[in-house]
Amino acid sequence: MRAEPPGPHHEWLDAAAGPVVRPYTVTGGRVRPPVDGFDLVAFVLTTPGADPAGVPGLQPEHRRLVELARRPVAVADLAADLDLAVGVVRVLLGDLLARGLVTVRRPAAAHLPDDNILKAVVSGLRAL
């Protein structure tokens, strides 16, 4: 007979699932960042000289984001690195941006080809 680990047991949770932290716990119940502008492809960079150690009210996830953003990194990549939902990362980044610990840069808009080129491509594809 196998011994069950201590703690609450659920049918949908097994030993391989690891600790479960709901996103609203990390964000304190907030679902929107205090500052807008966090597209998935926006680049985040730690403000030069920023030290989150002396800032009260920051969680470990905030500090980890500051460390990861020492080099420009996309919001989507930060979410993947922290294994958190993008919405949670946006809220945390909003906290950091409001405190001046990070900056956000939107990527340069891609230049779209001329309409005539697109029409020629479509015509060529239709001819196949």
Residue frames as qw, qx, qy, qz and C-alpha x, y, z in Angstrom:
[[0.000, 0.888, 0.460, 0.000, 0.00, 0.00, 0.00],
 [0.426, 0.400, 0.002, 0.811, 1.32, 3.43, -0.99],
 [0.260, -0.568, -0.446, 0.641, 1.45, 6.21, 1.59],
 [0.206, 0.847, 0.363, 0.329, -0.34, 9.43, 0.62],
 [0.357, 0.240, -0.218, 0.876, 1.58, 12.69, 1.03],
 [0.125, -0.534, -0.588, 0.594, 0.30, 14.97, 3.78],
 [0.087, 0.239, -0.112, -0.961, -2.03, 17.85, 2.96],
 [0.626, 0.396, 0.288, -0.607, -5.31, 18.33, 1.15],
 [0.343, -0.017, 0.856, 0.386, -6.12, 15.87, -1.63],
 [0.531, 0.504, 0.038, -0.680, -8.03, 16.54, -4.81],
 [0.832, 0.278, 0.479, 0.037, -9.03, 14.25, -7.63],
 [0.581, 0.802, 0.047, 0.129, -7.57, 16.61, -10.23],
 [0.007, 0.866, -0.472, 0.166, -4.22, 17.10, -8.47],
 [0.972, -0.087, -0.152, 0.158, -1.48, 14.49, -8.20],
 [0.662, -0.581, 0.122, 0.458, 2.08, 14.49, -6.89],
 [0.582, 0.168, 0.367, 0.706, 3.49, 15.48, -10.30],
 [0.108, 0.870, 0.370, 0.307, 1.44, 18.69, -10.39],
 [0.437, 0.128, -0.274, 0.847, 3.64, 20.45, -7.84],
 [0.048, -0.455, -0.479, 0.749, 2.55, 23.54, -5.92],
 [0.139, 0.633, 0.602, 0.468, -0.47, 25.33, -7.27],
 [0.125, -0.433, -0.254, 0.856, -0.65, 29.11, -6.88],
 [0.326, 0.752, 0.567, 0.085, -3.63, 30.83, -8.42],
 [0.408, 0.436, 0.146, 0.789, -2.81, 33.91, -10.49],
 [0.236, -0.827, -0.177, -0.479, -4.90, 36.23, -8.34],
 [0.752, -0.592, -0.105, 0.271, -2.76, 35.31, -5.37],
 [0.643, 0.005, 0.126, 0.755, 0.35, 36.60, -7.10],
 [0.140, 0.459, 0.247, 0.842, -1.35, 39.81, -8.27],
 [0.017, 0.166, 0.553, -0.816, -3.29, 40.45, -5.08],
 [0.331, 0.571, 0.698, -0.278, -6.59, 39.97, -6.88],
 [0.224, 0.694, -0.138, -0.670, -5.85, 42.50, -9.62],
 [0.744, 0.322, 0.560, 0.173, -6.51, 41.54, -13.22],
 [0.459, 0.829, 0.122, 0.295, -5.41, 44.74, -14.98],
 [0.617, -0.014, -0.172, 0.768, -2.03, 46.43, -14.78],
 [0.141, -0.776, -0.294, 0.540, -1.95, 49.92, -13.26],
 [0.072, 0.650, -0.360, -0.665, -0.33, 51.12, -16.51],
 [0.841, 0.454, 0.257, -0.143, -1.32, 50.08, -20.04],
 [0.356, 0.813, -0.421, -0.187, 1.00, 49.26, -22.91],
 [0.409, -0.419, 0.810, 0.036, 2.16, 45.70, -22.42],
 [0.801, 0.385, -0.268, -0.371, 1.75, 44.02, -25.79],
 [0.972, -0.142, 0.167, 0.082, 3.05, 40.48, -26.01],
 [0.782, 0.356, 0.033, 0.511, 5.92, 41.63, -28.18],
 [0.084, -0.951, 0.132, -0.267, 6.75, 44.80, -26.20],
 [0.690, 0.219, -0.481, 0.495, 10.30, 44.82, -24.87],
 [0.555, -0.825, -0.073, -0.079, 10.93, 45.32, -21.17],
 [0.607, 0.387, -0.377, 0.584, 14.23, 46.63, -19.83],
 [0.565, -0.618, -0.374, 0.398, 15.30, 47.26, -16.27],
 [0.051, 0.981, -0.024, 0.184, 15.91, 50.94, -15.56],
 [0.592, 0.405, -0.450, 0.532, 19.66, 51.60, -15.13],
 [0.058, 0.335, -0.571, 0.747, 20.57, 51.50, -11.46],
 [0.710, -0.353, -0.141, -0.593, 17.25, 49.97, -10.42],
 [0.190, 0.194, -0.894, 0.356, 17.50, 47.95, -7.22],
 [0.610, -0.410, -0.435, -0.520, 14.28, 46.18, -6.21],
 [0.564, -0.145, -0.701, 0.412, 15.80, 45.03, -2.91],
 [0.130, -0.121, -0.413, 0.893, 15.07, 48.36, -1.21],
 [0.384, -0.170, -0.292, -0.860, 11.53, 48.74, -2.56],
 [0.327, 0.034, 0.789, -0.519, 8.82, 47.71, -0.08],
 [0.669, 0.344, 0.321, -0.575, 5.83, 45.68, -1.19],
 [0.530, 0.484, -0.583, -0.380, 7.51, 43.75, -3.99],
 [0.941, -0.114, 0.266, -0.174, 7.02, 40.02, -4.28],
 [0.583, -0.337, 0.633, 0.381, 9.68, 37.53, -5.40],
 [0.594, 0.520, 0.551, 0.270, 8.09, 37.52, -8.87],
 [0.143, 0.989, 0.022, -0.040, 8.62, 41.28, -9.13],
 [0.361, -0.747, 0.496, 0.255, 12.28, 40.89, -8.25],
 [0.665, 0.026, 0.679, 0.311, 12.70, 38.03, -10.72],
 [0.487, 0.784, 0.361, 0.132, 11.19, 40.16, -13.49],
 [0.041, -0.963, 0.231, 0.131, 13.69, 42.94, -12.77],
 [0.522, -0.470, 0.653, 0.284, 16.54, 40.43, -12.96],
 [0.648, 0.318, 0.647, 0.246, 15.29, 38.87, -16.20],
 [0.362, 0.888, 0.263, 0.104, 14.87, 42.31, -17.81],
 [0.436, -0.668, 0.262, 0.543, 18.51, 43.35, -17.36],
 [0.157, -0.114, 0.664, 0.722, 18.63, 42.74, -21.12],
 [0.520, 0.163, -0.107, -0.832, 15.68, 43.66, -23.37],
 [0.075, 0.089, 0.993, 0.019, 13.14, 40.84, -23.28],
 [0.378, -0.267, -0.487, -0.741, 9.61, 40.48, -24.66],
 [0.568, -0.257, 0.356, -0.697, 6.62, 40.27, -22.32],
 [0.929, 0.067, -0.203, -0.301, 5.73, 36.86, -23.74],
 [0.653, 0.324, -0.605, 0.319, 9.23, 35.57, -22.98],
 [0.122, -0.378, 0.579, -0.712, 9.03, 36.84, -19.41],
 [0.793, -0.138, 0.137, -0.577, 5.75, 34.98, -18.92],
 [0.909, 0.190, -0.368, -0.038, 7.34, 31.81, -20.26],
 [0.404, 0.421, -0.630, 0.513, 10.47, 32.21, -18.12],
 [0.274, -0.269, 0.558, -0.736, 8.40, 32.69, -14.95],
 [0.188, -0.221, -0.948, -0.130, 5.84, 30.04, -15.95],
 [0.146, 0.458, 0.531, -0.698, 3.04, 32.52, -15.26],
 [0.378, 0.706, 0.585, 0.127, 0.07, 33.65, -17.32],
 [0.353, 0.370, 0.177, 0.841, 0.69, 36.69, -19.49],
 [0.287, -0.788, -0.296, -0.457, -2.05, 38.58, -17.66],
 [0.714, -0.642, -0.136, 0.245, -0.28, 38.05, -14.35],
 [0.640, -0.054, 0.114, 0.758, 3.04, 39.21, -15.81],
 [0.123, 0.620, 0.279, 0.723, 1.37, 42.33, -17.23],
 [0.480, -0.830, -0.215, -0.183, 0.01, 43.25, -13.78],
 [0.755, -0.475, 0.005, 0.452, 3.42, 42.70, -12.16],
 [0.515, 0.218, 0.218, 0.800, 5.18, 44.69, -14.89],
 [0.097, -0.797, -0.296, -0.517, 2.68, 47.50, -14.37],
 [0.630, -0.755, -0.113, 0.142, 3.70, 47.62, -10.71],
 [0.705, -0.227, 0.166, 0.651, 7.37, 47.81, -11.70],
 [0.316, 0.504, 0.324, 0.735, 6.75, 50.45, -14.35],
 [0.291, -0.871, -0.262, -0.298, 4.78, 52.60, -11.90],
 [0.660, -0.702, 0.055, 0.262, 7.73, 52.43, -9.49],
 [0.252, 0.897, -0.345, -0.117, 10.24, 53.31, -12.21],
 [0.629, -0.428, 0.637, 0.121, 12.07, 49.98, -12.05],
 [0.551, 0.158, 0.706, 0.416, 11.50, 49.02, -15.70],
 [0.285, 0.488, -0.187, -0.804, 10.86, 50.70, -19.03],
 [0.656, 0.348, 0.669, -0.012, 8.76, 49.35, -21.88],
 [0.091, 0.467, -0.466, -0.746, 9.51, 49.78, -25.56],
 [0.791, 0.426, 0.337, -0.280, 7.11, 48.82, -28.28],
 [0.615, -0.047, 0.570, 0.542, 8.82, 47.17, -31.24],
 [0.107, 0.387, -0.319, -0.858, 9.21, 49.25, -34.35],
 [0.726, 0.427, 0.325, -0.430, 6.22, 48.85, -36.63],
 [0.565, -0.002, 0.695, 0.444, 6.95, 46.56, -39.51],
 [0.264, 0.464, -0.272, -0.801, 6.80, 48.21, -42.90],
 [0.705, 0.335, 0.608, -0.145, 4.18, 46.52, -45.02],
 [0.363, 0.015, 0.616, 0.699, 4.81, 46.03, -48.72],
 [0.265, 0.198, -0.199, -0.922, 3.05, 48.20, -51.27],
 [0.689, 0.271, 0.453, -0.497, -0.54, 47.20, -52.14],
 [0.655, 0.573, -0.346, -0.350, 0.48, 46.59, -55.75],
 [0.172, 0.422, -0.887, 0.074, 3.02, 43.99, -54.64],
 [0.415, 0.024, 0.792, -0.447, 0.41, 42.22, -52.49],
 [0.717, 0.455, 0.141, -0.509, -2.06, 42.20, -55.38],
 [0.507, 0.567, -0.612, -0.216, 0.59, 40.74, -57.67],
 [0.066, -0.266, 0.933, -0.233, 1.33, 37.98, -55.17],
 [0.578, 0.225, 0.598, -0.507, -2.36, 37.12, -54.80],
 [0.687, 0.557, -0.162, -0.438, -2.78, 37.06, -58.57],
 [0.315, 0.509, -0.799, -0.058, 0.23, 34.81, -58.92],
 [0.270, -0.100, 0.890, -0.355, -1.11, 32.42, -56.28],
 [0.675, 0.374, 0.352, -0.530, -4.50, 32.29, -57.96],
 [0.577, 0.590, -0.443, -0.351, -2.82, 31.46, -61.28],
 [0.019, -0.338, 0.938, -0.071, -1.27, 28.35, -59.73]]
